[in-house]
Amino acid sequence: METLSLLYWGFDSLLVTGLFYLAWQALASPDMFKSIVLFISFGLLMALAWVRLNAPDIALAEAAIGAGLTGALLLAAYARLKDPRVDESNSEEAQPIIPHKSIEGDTNDE
């Protein structure tokens, strides 16, 4: 029984060390793509930590929302930032939206 307790303690300390390392690297990395991948890895490791704390419902939510959905949204935003097809020159030519004449109010042209 003592060996199993020591094994759990070692796994938990490795898990905490990994969480701190991934969190620090995700925040300190100058490369945005690397930060996103580290954030996703942090979310998956955090889900494993919730499982170790006997909270499977929170672990499932962390894996689905924290790592899955948020990670996918961050990767999509990163891809849009790197997309060369986005042309900023069209924004200067945009015309202001003018409301339709019928909703401008009563105009008596008579």
Backbone torsions as a table, in degrees:
resi	resn	phi	psi	omega
1	MET	NA	-36.3	179.9
2	GLU	-64.9	-37.0	179.9
3	THR	-65.7	-40.0	179.3
4	LEU	-66.7	-38.9	177.5
5	SER	-64.8	-40.6	177.6
6	LEU	-65.8	-36.8	177.8
7	LEU	-66.4	-42.8	176.5
8	TYR	-62.9	-42.1	179.2
9	TRP	-62.5	-41.9	178.3
10	GLY	-65.0	-41.7	178.5
11	PHE	-65.2	-42.3	179.7
12	ASP	-64.8	-40.7	178.9
13	SER	-68.0	-35.6	175.1
14	LEU	-66.3	-38.2	178.1
15	LEU	-64.7	-45.0	179.3
16	VAL	-65.4	-42.2	178.1
17	THR	-62.4	-42.3	177.7
18	GLY	-64.0	-38.4	178.0
19	LEU	-64.5	-45.3	178.3
20	PHE	-63.3	-41.4	-179.6
21	TYR	-64.2	-47.3	-179.5
22	LEU	-64.9	-39.6	178.9
23	ALA	-63.5	-45.1	-179.5
24	TRP	-64.8	-44.8	-178.9
25	GLN	-66.0	-36.7	178.9
26	ALA	-66.1	-35.8	179.9
27	LEU	-80.6	-32.8	-173.2
28	ALA	-94.0	-8.8	-176.2
29	SER	-72.8	131.4	177.5
30	PRO	-77.5	-18.8	179.7
31	ASP	-87.9	122.1	-175.3
32	MET	-67.1	-40.4	-179.9
33	PHE	-63.3	-42.3	178.1
34	LYS	-62.5	-39.4	178.3
35	SER	-63.1	-39.5	179.4
36	ILE	-66.4	-43.9	179.0
37	VAL	-64.0	-40.4	177.5
38	LEU	-66.9	-34.7	176.5
39	PHE	-64.2	-42.3	177.8
40	ILE	-64.1	-42.9	177.7
41	SER	-62.7	-39.4	176.9
42	PHE	-61.2	-42.6	179.3
43	GLY	-62.5	-40.3	178.6
44	LEU	-68.5	-40.0	177.8
45	LEU	-68.3	-34.0	176.7
46	MET	-66.6	-37.2	175.8
47	ALA	-61.9	-39.1	176.9
48	LEU	-65.1	-36.4	176.8
49	ALA	-64.6	-39.0	177.7
50	TRP	-66.0	-34.8	175.9
51	VAL	-63.8	-42.3	178.6
52	ARG	-63.9	-27.0	178.3
53	LEU	-88.4	12.0	179.3
54	ASN	59.4	43.2	176.0
55	ALA	-127.4	73.4	-175.4
56	PRO	-67.4	-27.8	178.6
57	ASP	-67.3	-42.2	178.0
58	ILE	-70.0	-35.1	178.1
59	ALA	-63.4	-41.4	178.8
60	LEU	-65.9	-42.1	178.1
61	ALA	-65.1	-40.2	178.9
62	GLU	-63.9	-42.6	179.9
63	ALA	-68.1	-41.1	-176.7
64	ALA	-75.0	-46.6	-174.9
65	ILE	-90.3	-52.7	-175.0
66	GLY	-65.3	-45.8	-178.4
67	ALA	-95.0	-44.1	-174.0
68	GLY	-75.2	-66.7	-173.9
69	LEU	-68.4	-49.2	-179.0
70	THR	-65.3	-39.4	177.4
71	GLY	-63.2	-41.6	178.2
72	ALA	-65.4	-40.1	177.6
73	LEU	-65.5	-40.0	177.9
74	LEU	-66.0	-40.2	177.6
75	LEU	-66.1	-37.7	177.4
76	ALA	-66.6	-40.8	177.8
77	ALA	-65.7	-38.6	177.7
78	TYR	-64.5	-40.6	178.6
79	ALA	-64.3	-37.1	178.1
80	ARG	-69.1	-32.9	176.9
81	LEU	-67.2	-34.2	-177.8
82	LYS	-90.2	-2.1	-175.8
83	ASP	-74.5	118.3	-179.9
84	PRO	-75.4	-11.0	-178.7
85	ARG	-75.4	-15.9	179.3
86	VAL	-72.4	118.7	-176.0
87	ASP	-111.3	120.2	-178.4
88	GLU	-83.5	-11.1	-175.9
89	SER	-70.3	-24.1	-179.8
90	ASN	-72.7	-18.9	-177.5
91	SER	-69.8	-25.9	178.6
92	GLU	-75.4	-26.5	-177.6
93	GLU	-88.8	-1.1	-176.9
94	ALA	-67.2	137.0	179.8
95	GLN	-93.2	144.7	176.8
96	PRO	-67.5	150.8	179.6
97	ILE	-78.3	121.9	179.5
98	ILE	-105.3	126.5	-179.8
99	PRO	-65.2	153.8	179.1
100	HIS	-63.4	148.4	-175.7
101	LYS	-60.3	-30.3	-177.0
102	SER	-71.4	-20.7	180.0
103	ILE	-104.4	4.7	177.9
104	GLU	-74.5	-18.6	-178.9
105	GLY	123.5	-177.5	179.3
106	ASP	-74.6	118.5	173.1
107	THR	-121.2	113.8	179.5
108	ASN	-93.1	104.1	179.1
109	ASP	-88.9	4.7	-176.4
110	GLU	-82.0	NA	NA
